[in-house]
Amino acid sequence: MEEIVLNDGVVIPSVGFGVFRVPSDGSTYRAVREALDAGYRHIDTAMVYYNEEEVGKALHDSGIPREEIFLTSKLWITHFGYERGKLGIERSLRKLGVDYIDLYLIHQPYGDVVGAWRALEEGKAAGRLRSIGVSNFTINLWNRYVTQFDTLPSVNQIECHPLSQQKKLRAFLAERGVAVECWGPLGQGNPELLNHELLLGLAKKYGKDVGQIILRFELGEGLIVLPKSVHSERIRSNLEVFDFDLTSEETEAIRAIDRGVPKRDPETSGIREYLLEKYPIED
Ligand SMILES: NC(=O)c1ccc[n+]([C@@H]2O[C@H](COP(=O)([O-])OP(=O)(O)OC[C@H]3O[C@@H](n4cnc5c(N)ncnc54)[C@H](OP(=O)(O)O)[C@@H]3O)[C@@H](O)[C@H]2O)c1
């Protein structure tokens, strides 16, 4: 497994297993156990995926030593602000059943982000969070909030895949030494991406599937990827991306299919209200 060293010295495996929209009805437990059996050592969950408990149980039951697994979770907007942030961190630790979380993120850039970040900084100083970062921060939102932080985030987890490569934002983050994590690295199953002629051709050439071509491209770009699947075959195949390389011409060709526009623009007005209504967390 390839690894990346974050700006705070923490080492993160470049492929993580995502569990967004995997229900807490035993499915998350099963998927995470399968992912760990397949060799993933990096799991990406969030308070608002409502499945931290099953993730934690799967890690525990796997018998794999805690320090061999890189675990990410995220503070939801219901728990922003300094005091609520501290409660949110404790809640994640409790639900996951762990003493520490490897990477903890500000999930969305809305509300009292600065207060929440202070809670994360304190969690890091106390050794409860090894590394802290943000998610869904555009350049504007970065300039609004991060300029008020004492500590530089180690990562920005953003929507990123060949149809939305976020080149400007990635260059901005690279200048600051901030790693990029791709959410939706497979375009969230978008058939336009998965049936793209260029990618289908490359899949045929390398005897791989389109998912593997996409992930290989993203890894080659220095990105951290978090593919999600609930299907055993794809859980395994999404990790089998280290035994081939794309040529520089092929990489350039994939760079050229970028449309420049993400599906979700974090600067759209009213998102906070929409998210609070759609994804409540009471306690
Ligand atoms: N920070 C944020 O705001 C944010 C937002 C979204 C996601 N995330 C994180 O990023 C992770 C990944 O994003 P995502 O789950 O939204 O989307 P994704 O990983 O890009 O795509 C997942 C979809 O693609 C399908 N799929 C998986 N492997 C495939 C393959 N090899 N070929 C074809 N289809 C494949 C999956 O179906 P099956 O399950 O049926 O295989 C699922 O429908 C999440 O799970 C979460 O951890 C973070």
The ligand as a Gaussian input file, in Angstrom:
#p B3LYP/6-31G(d) Opt

LIG

0 1
 N      -16.396000      14.790000       2.842000
 C      -17.516000      14.674000       2.180000
 O      -18.357000      15.588000       2.154000
 C      -17.802000      13.400000       1.452000
 C      -18.853000      13.335000       0.515000
 C      -19.054000      12.132000      -0.153000
 C      -18.223000      11.042000       0.104000
 N      -17.235000      11.117000       1.041000
 C      -16.320000       9.981000       1.342000
 O      -15.767000       9.498000       0.122000
 C      -16.130000       8.134000      -0.055000
 C      -16.318000       7.823000      -1.516000
 O      -17.317000       8.626000      -2.111000
 P      -18.735000       8.041000      -2.540000
 O      -19.026000       6.829000      -1.727000
 O      -19.695000       9.123000      -2.474000
 O      -18.545000       7.684000      -4.062000
 P      -17.533000       6.754000      -4.944000
 O      -16.629000       5.965000      -4.078000
 O      -16.964000       7.621000      -6.004000
 O      -18.550000       5.815000      -5.683000
 C      -19.281000       4.853000      -5.027000
 C      -20.284000       4.276000      -6.028000
 O      -19.584000       3.640000      -7.089000
 C      -19.893000       2.249000      -7.118000
 N      -18.625000       1.545000      -7.375000
 C      -17.681000       1.217000      -6.475000
 N      -16.640000       0.616000      -7.079000
 C      -16.942000       0.586000      -8.386000
 C      -16.248000       0.086000      -9.521000
 N      -15.048000      -0.457000      -9.410000
 N      -16.856000       0.205000     -10.732000
 C      -18.069000       0.777000     -10.842000
 N      -18.761000       1.268000      -9.809000
 C      -18.186000       1.177000      -8.585000
 C      -20.508000       1.938000      -5.787000
 O      -21.480000       0.938000      -5.907000
 P      -21.505000      -0.417000      -5.005000
 O      -21.396000      -0.003000      -3.562000
 O      -22.836000      -0.976000      -5.364000
 O      -20.337000      -1.234000      -5.469000
 C      -21.179000       3.269000      -5.427000
 O      -22.435000       3.370000      -6.084000
 C      -17.427000       8.010000       0.756000
 O      -17.813000       6.684000       1.002000
 C      -17.066000       8.808000       1.974000
 O      -16.237000       8.059000       2.838000
 C      -17.013000      12.291000       1.704000

